[in-house]
Amino acid sequence: MFKTLTIIGVFLLSIASLIAQEKVNQFDTNGKRHGVWKKNYKNTNVLRYEGEFNHGKETGTFKFYKNVNNKPSLTATRTFNENNNIAEVTFFASNGKIISQGNMLGKKYIGIWKYFHNNSNQVMTIENYNNDGKLEGESIVYYLNGQIAEKSHFKDGKLHGQSLWYDEDGTLIKEYNYINDELYGKANFYGPEGKLKLKGQYKNNRRDGVWTYYKKNGEIEKEEDFTRRSKNPYKQH
C-alpha cells in the first residue's frame, strides 16, 4: 500500500512539473504576456533573458545574458517598481563584476548613475540624468585612489557651467567654463604645486582676448592677444 502511494505521489509531482513548464511564455486572454518568460538566442539553447510579466507589464527582476562560448553570462538585471515604470538596473562584466548601476525609465537613464573602475569596487564616475535621459547637474570623475579627477556641470545634456580638473593628489590643474557645450569665459591652468601658469578666456569655443603666461615665481613671462583683428598678437615680457 505504501509503495503504491509513493508511486502515485511521484507521478503527480511529475505531472505538476510538466504543467509548470508548460506555463512558461504564456499570454493572457487579451494577448498580453503573462507569467514567467524565458527566451534563448536564435537557433541556440543559450538563455537570452528571463523574467515575469503581469498582464503585459514587466514585474520583479529580469535577468539578461550574453552568449559567451555557447553559455549564458549575466550582463544586466532590471528590477521594476510596482508603482511606476522605473527600473533599478545593474550592468555586469563577464567576470560578474558590476560595471554600472542606476535607474532607467524605458530606455532612458534617469537620476544618479554610478560607474566603477575595472577590477575594482571603487567608483569611477557619478552622473545625474534628468527625466528626459539627459545629463543634468554635477558629474564627477574619480581616480582609482578616490581623489576627484574632474568635476563638471551639465544642463539638458550639454556642458554648462564650471569644469574643474585635478591631479591625483587633489591639486587643481585647470578650470574652464562652458555655456551650452562651448568653452566660454575664464580659463586657468596651474602647475604641479598649484601655482597659476596660464590664464585667459574663451569665446564660442575659441581663445579670446589676452592670454597671460606666468613664471614659477609668479611674474608674467609673456602674453598673447587672441582678440580678433589684433595688430599685436604676441607680447614678450
Summary of the structure (lengths in Angstrom):
residues: 237
radius of gyration: 28.9
end to end distance: 109.4
largest distance: 110.9
contacts: 626
relative contact order: 0.05
helix: 9%
strand: 57%
